[in-house]
Amino acid sequence: MRKSVLCTLMVVALVSLLAVGAAAQQETTVWNVSDNAITTKARVFNSIYSHGERCNGSPRTAVITTEAQVAQWLEWSLSGSKWTWFVKKPGDYYTDCITAIIQSNGNVTITFDGFGALKYLTGTSVNPVIPTWYGYSEKELGPQDPTSGWSGWYKAGEVVEGDTLTVGNINDTAISLTDSQRLHDGYSVKLWNRIKVVECNSASTYRDTGTISMMLASQKPWIDGAKNDYVDDLSSFVNGDRGEPTPAP
């Protein structure tokens, strides 16, 4: 009789413990293995409920789940951010000059905004515009080598109907880099610039400035993109999911 009462009390206590502890979350300290220093590059919470009972039967089991949610990261570099041409004579010219490297563990979308033809800066000109194009390749001789992964020329500004050399308006272009081993290792491309200076471009300085944006298309919702850090309510993303059904303890 005493054993029956004791077991009943233990069951009630365990059920109460599960009910009370189900939503409990406790953040714990994380260290780097390399130097045993505390870090905030990763954070961890102990959650669901604690296990424990006093019993005589066996075996007794406890279900343990380890879950790692990995944020998307991006590492990128440009070997330069301005092309400065010095043009002695009219002509149609192109160059590379700039190398871009993009490395990430998820899909990256690259967009362009504000790119246009180079415009005459001061005073008036017989022709105040220098047509401008951009392109990219995986090897040095992009426009000359069909095996270089050459993108073709994208016009900076309005595309003229019948222009067989232009792929499209660069501002209407989105480049999607898909999650792959190559992207994880680092995707390197050459950026190309082309200008066409004609006889009626008056002597002066012509300039245009645009923006390249890289969007992390696979980012987790617990990263605040504006802060480049965790959201304030990180613990709200802790859940009770275990994946495949497992026996109850």
N, C-alpha and C positions, 0 to 999 in steps of 0.2 A: 504494500500500500504506500509506504514511504517512498519507494523507488518510483512508483507511478506518479505520485505528487511531484517528486523532484524533477522527473522528466518533463512533466507538464509545465512546471515553472520555467525550466530551461528553454523549452520551445517558445513560450510566451516572451521570455527575455530576448531570445534570438530574433524573433519576428519584430519585436520593438526596436532592437538594434538595427535591423535592416531598414525599417521604415524611417528611423531617425537619421541614419547615416547615409541613406541612398543619395542625397544631394550634397553630401559633405565634400568640400574641395580644400586641399591644403597645398600651397606652393612650397616647393623645397629647393634647396640650393643646388646649383649646377657648377661643376668644375671642368676645366680643360684637362684632358689626359696628358698633354704635352708638357705642361708646366705646373699642374695642380693649382692653377689660379682660378678664382671664382669668375664666372662669365655670365653675361646676359644675352649672348648670341643664341642661346637655347634656354627655354624655360620649361618647367615640368610641374605637374599637379598630381597629387595623390587623390583619387576620387572613388566613387561608387560607395563601397561600405567596407568596414573591417570584418574579419572573420574571427570567430572564437566561440568555444563551447566547452562544457565539462561533460564528458561522456565515457562510456565503457566499450562502446561498439567500435569496430574498425572494418574496412578502412574508412577514414574520413577524408574528404577532398575539399580543396579550396580552388576556385577558378581565378586565375591571374591573367590579366590582359595588359600587354605593352603596345602602345600606339604612338607612332611618330608622324605628326603632320609637318611636312616640309614646305616652307615658303619658296616662292620663286625668287631667284636672285639674278642680277644683271651686272656684268662687268664689261665696260666698253671704253674705247679710246679712239681719238682722232689724232693723226700725226700733225694736223694743222687745221685751221678753221677759216682761212682766208686765202684766196687766189689773188695775186696782184700781177696783172699783165703790164708790160711795157711794149707798146706796139709802134714800131718805126714806120711800117708801110701797111696799107690795106691788105687784107687776106682773110682766109677761113682757117682758123687754127684750133688745135686741141692739145690737151696735156693731162697728166694724171696728178702728180704732186702729192696727193693726200691718200693715206692708207687708213682704213677703218677696221677695227677689230671689235666684234661683238661676241660675248660669251654668256650663256644662260642655261638654266636647267628646265626651260619651258618655252612655249611658243612666244615669239616676239613679233610685234607688228610695227613697221616703220612707216611713218607718214611725213609729208612735206607740206609746208605752208609758206606763202608769201614770196615765192621765187618768181622772178620776172626778168624781162630783158634789162640789160644795163642801161641806166638812164643818165642823161647829161645833167651834171650837178648844178652848174651856175650859168647864168646868161641864156643865150639862145644858140641853137645849132641848126644848120641846114637839115641834118638828120639827127635828132636827139636820142636815138635808140640804137643799141648794139644787140642784135639777136644773140641769145645765149641758150646753151643746152647742157644737160648733165647726163652722166651714165656711170655704170660700174662694171667691173669685171673681176674674175678670180686670178688673173695673171697679168703680167706687165703689159703685153701688147694686145689690149682688149679689142679696140676697133679693127685691128689688122688681122687678128688671129681668131678664126671661127671656133676654135676649141678652147678659148679662154673664158667661156661663160659670159660673154659680152651681152649686156642688157639691151643695147641699142641706145640711140639718143632720145632723151626726154626733153621736150621744149620747155623752157622756163617762160611761161606766158601762153598766150593763145596759140593753138595749133592751126596753121593755115591749111585749108583743104587742098589736097593734092600733094602735100609734102611727104614724099615717099621715104625720106631719110629719118623722119621723126616718129617715134613709137607713140607718144602721147604727151599730154601736159603733165609735168612732174607733180604739180599740186593736186592732180586727180589720181595720183599713183599711191598705192599701199603695197609695201613689200612684206610678205609673211615668211618668217623663218620658223620652220617646224621643229619641234623638240626632236633632237637627234644627237648621236655621239659627236658628230662634227660641231654642232652648236655648243655642246658641253665642253669640248676641247678648245673652242675659239674659232669663230668664222671670220676670216680675213678677206677683205676686198679692196680693190683700188678704185678710188673715186675719180671720175674724169670730168673735165670742163672744156666746153667748146664755145668760141665766140667768132662772130663774122663781122669784121670791120670793113666798111666800104668807103669809097672816095668822098662821099658827102657827110661823113662823120667829122664834125669840126674838132679841132685840137682842144682837148680838155680832159677832165676826169669823168668817167662813167662808173656807176656803182649800183649794186642791188644787194639786199640782205634778206635771207629767208631763214626758216627754222626747220630742223629735223627733230621729230619726236619719236621716241621708242616706248611702246606700250607693252607691259608685261601681261600677256593675254591669259596666262595660267595662274595668276596670283591668287593666294588664299584670302578669304574675307577677313581673317584676323590680323592682316597687315594694313596699317594706315599709310596709304601711299603719300599723303601730304607730309607726314612726319617721318617717313622712311623708317618706321618702327612698329612695334606691336600696338594694337588698339588698346585703349584704356581698360576696357572690360574683357580682357583676355580670358578670364575664368569662365565667362558665359559660353565659351566655345568648347568647354569640357563636357563630354556627354557619356552616356552609359552604353554605347555601342560596343559589342564584343565581336562582331562579325558572324562567323558560323555558330549555330546553336551549340552550347556546351552543357553538360549535366550540371544541375544545381548542386551546391555543396551540401 
